[in-house]
Amino acid sequence: MIVDDHAMFAEGVASSLRSSGLVDVLEIAASAAAGEDAVGRLHPDVVLVDYGLPDGDGVSLAARIHRQWPTIKIVMVTSLTDERLVLKAVEAGCAGFVTKDRTVDELVAAIQAVADGEALISPLMLNRVLRQLRRRDDRPGADLSAREREVLALVCEGMSNPAIAERLHVSHNTVRSHVQNILSKLQVHSKLEAAAVATRDGLVELR
C-alpha cells in the first residue's frame, strides 16, 4: 500500500510496481487518516509512507500503524536523508528507508527485501543512526545465545541474511532461523528494530 499525497508520483509508482508482476498495490491513500484506515481494512504486507503528509507526518503515522499492526512492514519514502529523520523513523518502527530517486527495479527489490525481513537502510546510515541511540536497561535480550549475538552484531552492520550466512559459513536457512529467534527474544518485528534495541541495551558493540 502507498500513502503519499503527491498523486502523480504515487500513481506512477503504483503503475510501475503492478506492471512488474511482482508487487500488488492494494490502494493509494493521500493522507495519514486515509492511510491508517486503509491499513486497518486491507492489512498489506508492506506500506510505503511518505514523510510529508497534509494531515501530519509519516513518522507519526508509522508509529500508529506499528503500534496497532506490528507485523506490517513500514518503509519511509522521502527525498530527505537527515539522520534525525531516519532515527525517528527507526524509533517509530519503520523497517526501512527509501529515497524517491530510486528506480522502479530498485523499489521492487526493496519491497521484497523488507517483506522478507531485511533491514532496508545503507550500512553507513545505519551505523550513524545507531550511535545516536541511548542505552536502556528495560529491554529483553539477556537470553540471546553467543551465536545469536554474533548474528545480531552483523545485523547492526547492515548485512543481509545471505551475507551473514557467507561470513559465518552457514546456510541461509540457519541465519533466517537465528534472526527469527533474535526478533522473538527482543520482542521486535524487524531487523532494523532489533538493531535499534540492541544498541540501546548495549547488546552489541558498534564498530
C-alpha positions, 0 to 999 in steps of 0.5 A, spaced: 500 500 500 502 507 498 500 513 502 503 519 499 499 525 497 503 527 491 498 523 486 502 523 480 508 520 483 504 515 487 500 513 481 506 512 477 509 508 482 503 504 483 503 503 475 510 501 475 510 496 481 503 492 478 506 492 471 512 488 474 508 482 476 511 482 482 508 487 487 500 488 488 498 495 490 492 494 494 490 502 494 493 509 494 491 513 500 493 521 500 493 522 507 495 519 514 487 518 516 486 515 509 492 511 510 491 508 517 484 506 515 486 503 509 491 499 513 486 497 518 481 494 512 486 491 507 492 489 512 498 489 506 504 486 507 508 492 506 506 500 506 510 505 503 509 512 507 511 518 505 514 523 510 510 529 508 503 528 509 497 534 509 494 531 515 501 530 519 507 526 518 509 519 516 513 518 522 507 519 526 503 515 522 508 509 522 508 509 529 500 508 529 500 503 524 506 499 528 503 500 534 496 497 532 499 492 526 506 490 528 507 485 523 506 490 517 512 492 514 513 500 514 518 503 509 519 511 509 519 514 502 522 521 502 527 525 498 530 527 505 536 523 508 537 527 515 539 522 520 534 525 525 529 523 520 531 516 519 532 515 527 525 517 528 523 513 523 527 507 526 524 509 533 517 509 530 518 502 527 519 503 520 523 497 517 526 501 512 528 507 508 527 509 501 529 515 497 524 517 491 530 517 486 530 510 486 528 506 480 522 502 479 527 495 479 530 498 485 523 499 489 521 492 487 527 489 490 526 493 496 519 491 497 521 484 497 527 485 501 523 488 507 517 483 506 522 478 507 525 481 513 531 485 511 533 491 514 532 496 508 537 502 510 545 503 507 550 500 512 553 507 513 546 510 515 545 505 519 551 505 523 550 513 524 543 512 526 545 507 531 550 511 535 545 516 536 541 511 540 541 511 548 542 505 552 536 502 556 536 497 561 528 495 560 529 491 554 529 483 553 535 480 550 539 477 556 537 470 553 540 471 546 545 465 545 553 467 543 551 465 536 545 469 536 549 475 538 554 474 533 548 474 528 545 480 531 552 484 531 552 483 523 545 485 523 547 492 526 552 492 520 547 492 515 548 485 512 543 481 509 541 474 511 545 471 505 551 475 507 551 473 514 550 466 512 557 467 507 561 470 513 559 465 518 559 459 513 552 457 514 546 456 510 541 461 509 536 457 512 540 457 519 541 465 519 533 466 517 532 461 523 537 465 528 534 472 526 527 469 527 529 467 534 533 474 535 526 478 533 522 473 538 527 474 544 527 482 543 520 482 542 521 486 535 518 485 528 524 487 524 531 487 523 532 494 523 528 494 530 532 489 533 538 493 531 535 499 534 534 495 541 540 492 541 544 498 541 540 501 546 541 495 551 548 495 549 547 488 546 552 489 541 558 493 540 558 498 534 564 498 530 
